[in-house]
Amino acid sequence: MTTLTVNDQDYYDFCHFLEAQCGIVLGDSKQYLVRSRLSPLVKRFGLSSLSDLLQVTLKGRNRELRVAVIDAMTTNETLWFRDSYPCAVLADRVLPELAANRRPLKIWSAASSSGQEPYSIAMTILEQQLKRPGLLPNIQITATDISQTMLDICREGVYDQLALSRGLSPERRRIFFESHLSGGMQVNQRVKQLVKFRPQNLKDSYVLLGKFDVIFCRNVLIYFSAETKIKVLNQLAASLNPGGYLFLGASESLTGLCDRFEMVRCNPGIIYKLK
């Protein structure tokens, strides 16, 4: 019989492991989350209990299991054009301002999950190119995630009807998607060609990614400790070109964490400009 309970010591040790690996802080009462996310892996890896799975993971001898555990714990729900205002602000304010520099623009979507954010950014850019021909001739979007499973899903760009219904208008579905044999729909090549996906742990160095004009790091910091937030924010600042912009989640703030940005109120929404 498979046992799916988590004892306090295993949970405590796993919390430390997860924070060390990817910065996520679970807190004292998220055993239910560990059970729901990791229980399917117990049978998949032929283990007898969730406790066994955690102990094998912590010993670090099974790399495939370790990767699967991190994938499961870092996979978060997302939706198209989340909160609406970030893509609107990008289109109406940030892109026209940066286009005046008359050089290629680079955008980074950090922690891109299953791809809705970077593809939403790409659709926004394509819409603006139609409205303002010649204004944005050369834009590159880099999208990263710690989960290889999520990156594979992103590159495929195929979404079922439930995913498509979350934040995506019928008009955008018609323009930017095509039917897929799975019964879902696939992002078309016009959108795909703007986005390059690659692995990145936000706790590691970003130097190899290069410099960006805009960074989206939304709804990620809420999972980190204060110490990790400070490190990540300073690294994000170092990854921006002068005058570059940082987009955070609606419930996230720089207060008390980083003084390298100035707050820009956009009505609605807030973004941050590198000082």
C-alpha positions as CSV (number, residue, x, y, z in Angstrom):
1,M,0.0,0.0,0.0
2,T,1.4,3.4,-1.0
3,T,1.7,5.9,1.9
4,L,1.3,9.5,0.9
5,T,1.7,11.2,4.3
6,V,4.6,13.5,5.0
7,N,6.2,13.5,8.5
8,D,7.5,16.8,10.0
9,Q,11.2,16.0,9.6
10,D,10.9,14.9,5.9
11,Y,8.9,18.1,5.2
12,Y,11.5,20.3,7.0
13,D,14.4,18.7,5.2
14,F,12.6,19.0,1.8
15,C,11.8,22.7,2.4
16,H,15.5,23.4,2.9
17,F,16.4,21.4,-0.3
18,L,13.8,23.2,-2.4
19,E,14.9,26.7,-1.2
20,A,18.6,25.8,-1.8
21,Q,17.8,24.5,-5.3
22,C,15.5,27.1,-6.7
23,G,14.7,29.7,-4.0
24,I,11.1,28.7,-3.3
25,V,10.1,29.0,0.3
26,L,7.2,26.7,1.3
27,G,6.7,27.8,4.9
28,D,5.4,25.7,7.8
29,S,2.0,24.5,6.5
30,K,2.3,23.5,2.9
31,Q,2.4,19.7,3.3
32,Y,-0.7,19.5,1.3
33,L,1.1,21.1,-1.7
34,V,3.9,18.7,-1.4
35,R,1.4,15.8,-1.4
36,S,-0.6,17.0,-4.3
37,R,2.4,17.9,-6.5
38,L,4.6,14.9,-5.7
39,S,2.2,12.0,-5.1
40,P,2.0,11.1,-8.8
41,L,5.8,10.6,-8.8
42,V,5.7,7.9,-6.1
43,K,4.1,5.3,-8.5
44,R,6.0,6.6,-11.5
45,F,9.4,5.9,-9.9
46,G,8.3,2.6,-8.2
47,L,8.6,3.9,-4.6
48,S,6.5,2.7,-1.7
49,S,5.7,6.1,-0.1
50,L,6.0,9.8,-0.3
51,S,8.5,9.7,2.5
52,D,10.7,7.4,0.4
53,L,10.5,9.7,-2.5
54,L,11.6,12.7,-0.4
55,Q,14.5,10.8,1.1
56,V,15.7,9.5,-2.3
57,T,15.4,13.1,-3.6
58,L,17.4,14.5,-0.8
59,K,20.2,11.9,-1.2
60,G,20.7,13.2,-4.7
61,R,21.6,9.8,-6.3
62,N,18.7,9.7,-8.8
63,R,19.0,12.7,-11.1
64,E,15.9,11.9,-13.1
65,L,13.8,11.9,-9.9
66,R,15.4,15.1,-8.6
67,V,14.6,16.9,-11.9
68,A,11.0,15.6,-11.8
69,V,10.5,16.8,-8.3
70,I,11.8,20.3,-9.0
71,D,9.6,20.4,-12.2
72,A,6.5,19.4,-10.1
73,M,7.2,21.9,-7.4
74,T,8.0,24.9,-9.7
75,T,5.1,24.4,-12.2
76,N,2.6,27.2,-11.7
77,E,-0.7,28.1,-13.4
78,T,-0.7,31.0,-15.8
79,L,-3.0,32.6,-18.4
80,W,-2.9,34.8,-21.5
81,F,-2.4,38.5,-21.1
82,R,-2.4,38.1,-17.3
83,D,-3.8,41.2,-15.5
84,S,-4.2,42.9,-18.9
85,Y,-2.3,46.1,-18.0
86,P,1.3,44.8,-18.5
87,C,0.9,44.1,-22.2
88,A,-1.1,47.4,-22.6
89,V,1.6,49.4,-20.9
90,L,4.2,47.6,-23.0
91,A,2.4,48.5,-26.2
92,D,1.3,52.1,-25.4
93,R,4.2,53.4,-23.4
94,V,7.3,51.2,-23.3
95,L,7.8,50.1,-26.8
96,P,7.3,53.5,-28.4
97,E,9.7,55.0,-26.0
98,L,12.4,52.4,-26.5
99,A,11.9,52.3,-30.3
100,A,13.2,55.9,-30.3
101,N,16.6,54.5,-29.5
102,R,16.6,53.0,-33.0
103,R,18.3,49.7,-32.1
104,P,17.2,46.1,-31.7
105,L,15.1,45.6,-28.6
106,K,15.5,42.6,-26.3
107,I,12.8,41.4,-23.9
108,W,13.2,38.7,-21.3
109,S,10.2,36.7,-19.9
110,A,11.6,35.1,-16.7
111,A,9.9,32.0,-15.3
112,S,7.8,31.6,-18.4
113,S,5.9,28.5,-17.1
114,S,3.9,27.0,-20.0
115,G,4.5,29.9,-22.4
116,Q,1.5,32.1,-22.1
117,E,3.5,35.2,-21.0
118,P,6.2,35.2,-23.7
119,Y,3.6,34.4,-26.4
120,S,1.3,37.1,-25.1
121,I,4.2,39.6,-25.4
122,A,4.9,38.3,-28.9
123,M,1.3,38.8,-29.9
124,T,1.4,42.3,-28.5
125,I,4.4,43.2,-30.5
126,L,2.9,41.8,-33.7
127,E,-0.2,43.9,-33.1
128,Q,1.9,47.0,-32.7
129,Q,3.9,46.3,-35.8
130,L,0.6,46.2,-37.8
131,K,-0.5,49.5,-36.2
132,R,2.9,51.3,-36.6
133,P,4.8,49.8,-39.6
134,G,8.5,50.3,-39.3
135,L,8.5,51.3,-35.7
136,L,9.6,48.0,-34.2
137,P,11.5,46.2,-36.9
138,N,13.8,44.0,-34.7
139,I,12.7,42.6,-31.4
140,Q,13.8,39.4,-29.8
141,I,12.1,37.7,-26.8
142,T,14.0,35.4,-24.6
143,A,11.9,33.2,-22.3
144,T,13.3,31.1,-19.5
145,D,12.2,28.6,-16.9
146,I,13.8,26.3,-14.5
147,S,11.6,23.4,-15.6
148,Q,12.7,21.5,-18.7
149,T,9.2,19.9,-18.9
150,M,7.7,23.4,-19.1
151,L,10.2,24.5,-21.7
152,D,9.3,21.5,-23.9
153,I,5.6,22.5,-23.7
154,C,6.5,26.1,-24.5
155,R,8.5,25.2,-27.6
156,E,5.6,23.0,-28.8
157,G,3.2,25.8,-28.3
158,V,0.1,23.5,-28.3
159,Y,-2.8,24.4,-25.9
160,D,-6.1,22.6,-25.1
161,Q,-9.4,24.4,-25.1
162,L,-9.3,25.1,-21.3
163,A,-6.0,26.8,-21.5
164,L,-7.1,28.8,-24.6
165,S,-10.2,30.0,-22.8
166,R,-8.1,31.7,-20.0
167,G,-7.5,35.3,-21.1
168,L,-7.3,34.8,-24.9
169,S,-9.9,36.6,-27.0
170,P,-11.6,34.8,-30.0
171,E,-10.0,37.4,-32.3
172,R,-6.4,36.7,-31.1
173,R,-7.1,33.0,-31.3
174,R,-8.1,33.4,-34.9
175,I,-5.1,35.5,-35.9
176,F,-2.3,33.9,-33.9
177,F,-3.2,30.2,-33.7
178,E,-3.9,27.2,-36.0
179,S,-5.6,23.9,-35.5
180,H,-3.6,21.0,-34.1
181,L,-4.1,17.2,-34.4
182,S,-4.5,16.9,-30.7
183,G,-7.8,18.8,-30.8
184,G,-6.2,21.9,-29.3
185,M,-4.6,24.8,-31.1
186,Q,-0.9,25.7,-31.8
187,V,0.7,29.1,-31.7
188,N,1.5,30.0,-35.4
189,Q,5.0,30.6,-36.8
190,R,4.7,34.4,-36.8
191,V,4.4,34.3,-33.0
192,K,6.9,31.4,-32.4
193,Q,9.7,33.0,-34.4
194,L,9.8,36.0,-32.0
195,V,10.5,33.8,-28.9
196,K,13.6,31.7,-28.0
197,F,13.3,29.4,-25.0
198,R,16.2,28.4,-22.7
199,P,16.7,27.0,-19.2
200,Q,17.5,29.4,-16.4
201,N,17.5,29.1,-12.6
202,L,16.9,32.6,-11.2
203,K,19.2,31.8,-8.3
204,D,22.1,31.4,-10.8
205,S,24.0,34.0,-12.8
206,Y,22.3,35.7,-15.8
207,V,25.4,36.9,-17.5
208,L,25.2,34.4,-20.4
209,L,21.7,35.7,-21.3
210,G,23.1,39.2,-22.1
211,K,21.4,42.5,-21.6
212,F,17.7,43.4,-22.0
213,D,15.6,46.5,-22.5
214,V,12.5,45.0,-20.8
215,I,12.3,42.2,-18.2
216,F,9.1,40.5,-17.1
217,C,9.5,38.7,-13.8
218,R,5.9,38.5,-12.7
219,N,4.5,36.5,-9.8
220,V,7.8,34.8,-9.1
221,L,9.3,36.8,-6.2
222,I,6.3,35.9,-3.9
223,Y,7.8,32.4,-3.6
224,F,11.3,33.6,-2.5
225,S,12.8,34.5,0.8
226,A,13.7,38.1,1.4
227,E,17.4,37.3,0.9
228,T,16.7,35.6,-2.5
229,K,14.5,38.4,-3.6
230,I,17.3,40.9,-3.0
231,K,19.8,38.8,-4.9
232,V,17.4,38.3,-7.8
233,L,16.3,41.9,-8.1
234,N,19.9,43.1,-8.1
235,Q,20.8,40.6,-10.8
236,L,17.8,41.7,-12.8
237,A,18.9,45.3,-12.5
238,A,22.4,44.3,-13.8
239,S,20.7,42.6,-16.7
240,L,18.9,45.7,-17.9
241,N,20.2,48.3,-20.4
242,P,20.2,51.9,-19.1
243,G,16.6,53.2,-18.9
244,G,15.3,49.6,-19.1
245,Y,12.0,48.5,-17.5
246,L,11.1,45.8,-15.1
247,F,7.6,44.4,-14.8
248,L,6.6,42.6,-11.6
249,G,3.4,40.9,-10.5
250,A,0.5,43.0,-9.3
251,S,1.1,41.9,-5.6
252,E,4.9,42.3,-5.7
253,S,6.9,45.3,-4.7
254,L,10.6,46.5,-4.5
255,T,10.0,48.3,-1.1
256,G,12.9,47.5,1.2
257,L,14.5,45.2,-1.3
258,C,16.2,47.1,-4.1
259,D,16.8,50.8,-4.7
260,R,18.1,50.6,-8.3
261,F,14.7,51.4,-9.8
262,E,12.3,54.2,-9.9
263,M,8.6,53.5,-9.7
264,V,6.5,54.5,-12.7
265,R,2.7,54.7,-12.2
266,C,0.8,53.9,-15.4
267,N,-2.8,54.0,-14.3
268,P,-3.6,51.1,-14.1
269,G,-0.5,49.3,-12.9
270,I,3.0,50.1,-11.8
271,I,6.3,49.3,-13.6
272,Y,9.9,50.0,-12.6
273,K,12.5,51.9,-14.6
274,L,16.3,51.3,-14.0
275,K,17.8,54.5,-12.5
